[in-house]
């Protein structure tokens, strides 16, 4: 289907050669292809009519501008690799004096946000776009003002103010829920460390201390307690952060990821410790499968409910960049706080 689409577009372009209206028809098709993220149309029109790269709409937006404004990374990647016109396109400004950084700083249209809903933090995706384009333009482009007297970052902050507030509320509510959960887990783990299964002898030592299962219980319970404390401190740091725009790129996602991993470890360890405790207290040969079933079922539910969110955040933060540049700059940065 992909090859057929490209062949159809190429034949359409060849059929327009010699037509007095070919320029206006191709211009509309080329810019619509860039706007809607249809790389095949953009690519095949450029094969037949290389000069189409200079087409602009009534507001002075080139195909590269439209790809950035509508967050079409495939079209953006393709156009930016056209080395002969790359510099010219990156330096071009529209009728309002906006360079490409001003345009990437604008709030994208709602359909593009819905497509990007896989990214847990929308602001992170927006900042990834801005930072990737910023790498490609000269340094002076970051301080250039448009006809309204605004720099690219001023446009970004102004257009994304509501999104920042929404993301901040989401993070705070998530941190609050996780803090409550980890407090409960810590309380349970601390109580279990004091009131051990089987009780203590007159010297205060556990009756079952020589049992392998008891040692596994103690280790699991200790891991649950310490990871719960670590989780509490991590989410506490989220409450005290300044929530600057740049924090949504690495700092906040990193803290959320580490906090969720720590919470996952504490929940899992608590479930395992509970299973060992049940095994020690109610051990009967023909019912030994019950604690195992409880642990496996509980672990499966926790993984199902939490892991999808965690994996999604790790993918958008540490995974391969959506920008396929050829100069090796398409790797995510390391952990930052």
N, C-alpha and C positions, 0 to 999 in steps of 0.2 A: 504493500500500500504506500509506503514511504517513497519507493522508487517511482511508482506510477504517478504520484503527486508531483514529484520533481520533473518527470518527463512531460506531464501535461502543462506545467507552468512554462517549461522551456519551449515547447511547441507553440504555446500561446504567444510568447515573446517573439519568436521567429515570425509568426504570422502577422505581427504588428509592424514589422519592418517595412518601411516605405509608406506607411499610413500617415496622413497629415495630423491625425489626432493621437499618434502613438505616445507622444511625450506626456500629455495630460492623463491618458489612461494608465500608463506605467507609473506615473508619479503617484496617483491615487492608490494603485495596487501596492506599490512599494512601501509607502508610508503606512497604509493599513496593515500590511504584513508585519512591519516593525512594531506597530502599536499593539497588535494582537498576539505577538510572540510566535508568528508563523515563519520559522527560519527558512523553510523551503522556498517560499515566495521571494524573500529577500535575497537568498543565495542565487537562485536561478535568474532573477532579473539582472543581478550584477554580472552574471556570466555573459549574458547577451548584450546588456547595456551597462558597461562599467561606469559611465557618467551618471547613472542614477543615484550614486552615492551622494551627490551634491544636492539632491532634491530636498526642499524644505516646504513646510505647510504655511498657511497664511500668517501664523504667529512666529515664523522663523525657526521652527523646530525641525532639526534633521532627524534621520532615522535613528541615529545613536541617542539623540535627546529623547525621542519617544520610547525607545527601549528602556532607558533609565527611568523615565517618568512612570511607565506602566509596569516596571519591574519584570521585564522579559529577559531573563539572564541568558537564554540560549541565543537570542538575537544579539544581545550585547556582546557576548563572547565571540560570536562570528564577526561582527563588524570591527571590533577592537583589534582583531588579528589581521585586518587589511592594512599592512604596514605602510603602504604608499600614501594613504590618506588619514592614517591614525592621528597624527599630530594636528592636522588641520581640523578634524572633527572634534577633537578634545578641546581645542581653543575657541571654537565657534560659539557665538552668543546669539540669543534670540532677539526679537524685537523689543523686549523689555530690559535688555542688558543683562540677562541671566546667562551665566556660563553653565557648564554641565554640572558643577557642584551645587549651584543654586537649585537646579532642577531635580537633582537626586535628593535634595533637602526638603522638597515638597512632600506633603502627605499623599501617598498613592491612593488611587481610587478604590472603592470598597471591594469590587470583584477581585482585585489583586491581593487585598488583605485576606479575603476568604480563601484564596488559593494557598496563601502562606500560613493557614491556620495550623499546619503541622508543626510550625515553630511555636514552642510554648511561650516564649517571650517575643512578641511582635517587635518591640523596640530593638531587640538584639539583631533581628534581621534587617531592620531599617539602618542601624548603625553599621552593619556589615556592608551594606550597599554603599553607604557614604564613605567609609574608610577605604573600600576597594577602589572607588573612583578617585578618591583623594590621592592614592598612590600613583595614579596615571597622569595627573595634571601637574603643571609647574607650581612651585610653592606660592607664588604670588596670586594664583587663582583662589587660594583659600581666604584671602583678605580683599579680593575685588568686590566692589559694591555694584549692585544693579541700579536701575533707574529710580528705585524707591529708597536708595541709600542703605541697603541691607547686604551684609556679607552672607556667604553660604551657610555658616553655622547659625547666624541669626534667623535665617529662613527656616532652618531645620528645627531649632528650638521653638519658634513661634508656631509652626505647623503641627508639631508633635506634642504640644503641651498637654492636650487632653489624653493622648495615648500614654504619656508618661504618668499622669495621674491615675489612669486606669490600671496600668501595670503595677504601680506602687501599691494600690489598694489590693490587687490580687496577691502580690508577694507578701504583704503584711498579713492578709487573712490566711494564707497558706502557712506562714511562719507561726501564727497564733495557734492554728490547729495542731501543727507538729509539736509545738512547745507543750501544749496540754497533753498530747499523747505521750511524749517522752517523759513528762513529769509522772504520769501514771505508771509507766513502765519502770522508771527508777524507783518509785515507791514500792512496787511489787517485788522488784529484785532485791531491794534493801531488806524488806520484811522476810523474804525467803532466805537471805543470808543469815539472819538472826534465828529464825524458827526453821531449822533444817529438818528434812524428812527423817523420821525415826527417833527424833529427840536426842538429848545429850545425856551422858552419864554423870555421876556425881562430881567428876573433875571438870565438867563443862565440855568434854570432847564428844563429838557425834558418835552414836552407836554404830553407824554404818560407814565409818570413815575408811575402812579397809576394802569396801566394795568398789569395784571399777565403775559401776554405774553411778555411785555417789560422787566419785571424783569427776566424772563427766558432767554431772549436775552442777557441781561447784564451779567448774570452769565455765560452763554455759551461763550460769547466773552472774559470775564476775564479768564476763564479756558484756552481758546485757546491761549491767549497772554502769560500767565505765563508758560504754558507747552511748547510753542514755544521757550521761553527764556531758559527754562531748557534743551530742546533738543539741542539748539545751544551750550550751555556750555558743555554738555556731549560729543557731537561730536568734539568739540574743544579740549577736553582732549584726544581724540583718535589721533588727529594730533600731539600732543606733547608727546605721549608715546614713549618709547625707542624701542619697538618691539623686546624685548628679547624672546628667544625661549619659556621660561616658561610662558610668558604673554599670549600665545595662548591657554593655558589650561583653565584658569579661568578669568583673568583680562580683556582681550579684548572681549571675548564672553559676559561677564557680562555687559560691557559698551555698546556693540552693542544692547543687549536685552533691557536694560533700555532706551537707546536712541530711539529705534524703538517703544517701548511702549509709550514713551512720545510724539513721532511724531504722532503716531496713535491717541492719545488723542487730540492733537492739531488740527489735520485734522478733526476728528469727531466733535469736539466742534465748529470749524469754520463752518462746514456744517450745524450743528444744529442752530447756531446763524444766518446764512444766511436764513434758513427756517423761523425762527421767525421774522426776519426783513421783509421778503416778506409778511408774514401774516399780519404784522402791517401796511405796506404801501399799500397793494393792497387787503385788505380784502373785499371780496364780497361773499355772502352766498353760491352761487352755484359753486364758484371756490375755496373754502377753502381746497379742497383736493390737489390742485396743489403744495403748499409748502411741504405738507406731502410726496407727491410722489417724489419731488426733493430730500428731505432729505433721504428717505428710499433708493432710487436708488443710490445716491452718497455714502451713508454709505455701501451699499452692494458691490459697486465696490472697495472701499477702503479696505474693509475686505477681499475680494477675492484676491486682488493684493498683499496686505502686510502681511496678517495673516499667510499664509502658510510658508513664510520665517521665521517669528517670532516664530511660533509654533515648527518648525524644530529645530531652535537654542535652544529653551527652553528644548526640549526633549533631545538633545545631551548634554546639560550643566547641567540640574537639574534632568533629568529623571533617571530611574533605570539603573544601570551599565550593560554593555553587559557581564560582568564577573560575573558568578554565584558562588562566593566563599561561603563557609559555615561558615566563621568566622565573618560575619557581616560587612565586609569591602566593600560590593558592593553598598554602597550608595554614591551618589555624595557629594562632599564637599559643604559647604555653599557659599554664595556670597563673592567673594574676589575681591579686586581692587589693 
